[in-house]
Amino acid sequence: MTLIGPSLMCADMGVLKESVIILDQAGVDFFHLDVMDGSFVPNFTMGPDMIKSIRPYTKKPFDVHLMVKNPENHLSTFIEAGADMISVHTEATEHLQRTLQTIRDNGLRAGVALNPSTPIEELKYVLDVVDYITVMTVNPGFAGQKFIPLMYQKLSDLKDMLFKEGYNINIQVDGNIGYETIPGVLENGANMLVCGTSSLFKPDITFEEAVTNLRQFIEHNNTSNFEPNLI
């Protein structure tokens, strides 16, 4: 099974609550919430108050992606806001293992994210405290960027490393995940798709149609038997 998570930074903020309700009913698996501090990445997005405001409208997991410096200083804030999963960047903290362990100690799923140029070897000694790995397939910060082709190889190498090391860890992809790139990311090991303007948030169709079309496309292109262990 492949999990679909709408990237809410791509939603219309004026009707965010309504969008969450419709996407939930349409059958998405989780919601991806990007938190940017204007320093680690050159943009600002969702804060804890916004996340807290939409938490009552769905029981689906909230996947909070902290694109912030020193994320260990902000974990409690986003846990209290309603996060079920939190991912932090290897590049953003000096104490990655401790940060991931803290997330798990609070009963959440711990994720680790890699910028496109960051080698997968950065993960080798934290795999025992990781539930999912987010491979950034664009440079983080803005929606609508082009997929970086070398990320297919990175996904394949990551899948091979996890198999060699004996870990059953979900692989999430984030950045221009649409109909042109989904077959390749699935083939190379991804089983969690963060979906934005390339697949779900399209002006010419409803959310219900977008989710249905995406499900059918994934089923047609997915040959993996790997079952996610998050939902």
RATAHU-V979389 format. One record per residue. N is the residue number from 1. RES is the residue in three letters. PSI is psi in degrees with one decimal (999 if undefined). Layout:
n->[N	N]
res->[RES	RES]
psi->[PSI	PSI]
This chain:
n->[1	2	3	4	5	6	7	8	9	10	11	12	13	14	15	16	17	18	19	20	21	22	23	24	25	26	27	28	29	30	31	32	33	34	35	36	37	38	39	40	41	42	43	44	45	46	47	48	49	50	51	52	53	54	55	56	57	58	59	60	61	62	63	64	65	66	67	68	69	70	71	72	73	74	75	76	77	78	79	80	81	82	83	84	85	86	87	88	89	90	91	92	93	94	95	96	97	98	99	100	101	102	103	104	105	106	107	108	109	110	111	112	113	114	115	116	117	118	119	120	121	122	123	124	125	126	127	128	129	130	131	132	133	134	135	136	137	138	139	140	141	142	143	144	145	146	147	148	149	150	151	152	153	154	155	156	157	158	159	160	161	162	163	164	165	166	167	168	169	170	171	172	173	174	175	176	177	178	179	180	181	182	183	184	185	186	187	188	189	190	191	192	193	194	195	196	197	198	199	200	201	202	203	204	205	206	207	208	209	210	211	212	213	214	215	216	217	218	219	220	221	222	223	224	225	226	227	228	229	230	231]
res->[MET	THR	LEU	ILE	GLY	PRO	SER	LEU	MET	CYS	ALA	ASP	MET	GLY	VAL	LEU	LYS	GLU	SER	VAL	ILE	ILE	LEU	ASP	GLN	ALA	GLY	VAL	ASP	PHE	PHE	HIS	LEU	ASP	VAL	MET	ASP	GLY	SER	PHE	VAL	PRO	ASN	PHE	THR	MET	GLY	PRO	ASP	MET	ILE	LYS	SER	ILE	ARG	PRO	TYR	THR	LYS	LYS	PRO	PHE	ASP	VAL	HIS	LEU	MET	VAL	LYS	ASN	PRO	GLU	ASN	HIS	LEU	SER	THR	PHE	ILE	GLU	ALA	GLY	ALA	ASP	MET	ILE	SER	VAL	HIS	THR	GLU	ALA	THR	GLU	HIS	LEU	GLN	ARG	THR	LEU	GLN	THR	ILE	ARG	ASP	ASN	GLY	LEU	ARG	ALA	GLY	VAL	ALA	LEU	ASN	PRO	SER	THR	PRO	ILE	GLU	GLU	LEU	LYS	TYR	VAL	LEU	ASP	VAL	VAL	ASP	TYR	ILE	THR	VAL	MET	THR	VAL	ASN	PRO	GLY	PHE	ALA	GLY	GLN	LYS	PHE	ILE	PRO	LEU	MET	TYR	GLN	LYS	LEU	SER	ASP	LEU	LYS	ASP	MET	LEU	PHE	LYS	GLU	GLY	TYR	ASN	ILE	ASN	ILE	GLN	VAL	ASP	GLY	ASN	ILE	GLY	TYR	GLU	THR	ILE	PRO	GLY	VAL	LEU	GLU	ASN	GLY	ALA	ASN	MET	LEU	VAL	CYS	GLY	THR	SER	SER	LEU	PHE	LYS	PRO	ASP	ILE	THR	PHE	GLU	GLU	ALA	VAL	THR	ASN	LEU	ARG	GLN	PHE	ILE	GLU	HIS	ASN	ASN	THR	SER	ASN	PHE	GLU	PRO	ASN	LEU	ILE]
psi->[138.7	131.9	137.8	127.7	110.3	137.1	106.7	-8.9	-17.1	-5.5	163.3	110.8	-20.1	-20.6	39.2	-45.4	-47.2	-38.4	-41.4	-44.3	-46.0	-44.1	-39.0	-51.9	-26.8	-15.3	24.0	162.3	-29.2	167.9	131.9	122.6	113.2	127.1	116.9	139.6	3.0	3.9	-57.6	-37.2	152.7	56.3	164.1	136.4	-152.8	134.3	177.5	-34.0	-39.4	-42.5	-43.9	-34.2	-26.5	-5.9	-36.9	-10.7	5.6	149.7	-0.1	150.3	141.4	117.5	101.9	118.2	104.1	100.2	65.9	153.4	144.3	58.4	-22.4	-22.7	-9.7	3.6	-47.9	-34.8	-44.1	-24.3	-44.7	-27.7	-15.3	13.8	143.3	-25.6	138.7	129.6	140.7	155.4	138.5	-33.0	-11.2	-8.1	144.1	-12.4	66.0	-45.5	-45.5	-38.6	-45.3	-41.7	-37.6	-41.4	-47.4	-39.7	-22.8	8.4	13.4	164.4	134.9	127.8	152.8	132.9	146.8	126.6	160.4	-38.3	-2.6	125.1	149.5	-19.9	-20.3	-20.4	-13.2	-37.3	18.6	5.5	-24.5	-7.1	25.1	133.3	-29.0	151.1	126.5	113.0	112.9	121.1	2.6	167.2	129.1	151.7	-34.9	147.8	159.4	14.2	163.8	141.1	137.8	112.5	-33.0	-12.2	-21.7	-44.6	-38.1	-42.4	-44.7	-43.3	-38.4	-44.9	-43.0	-40.5	-43.7	-40.5	-44.3	-39.8	-12.0	30.6	137.6	83.6	133.9	146.1	116.6	143.7	142.5	112.7	105.4	49.5	97.4	-166.2	-25.8	-29.1	-20.8	-46.0	-41.2	-39.9	-35.5	-44.6	-31.5	11.5	-7.6	142.1	5.8	120.0	120.8	118.0	128.1	-127.0	-16.1	-12.0	-42.5	-42.6	80.0	136.6	-18.6	-4.9	160.3	164.6	-39.8	-45.9	-40.7	-43.1	-43.5	-47.4	-40.3	-42.8	-47.4	-40.5	-42.5	-46.1	-37.3	-29.7	-7.7	121.5	2.0	145.5	5.9	126.8	123.9	148.6	26.3	-38.7	999]
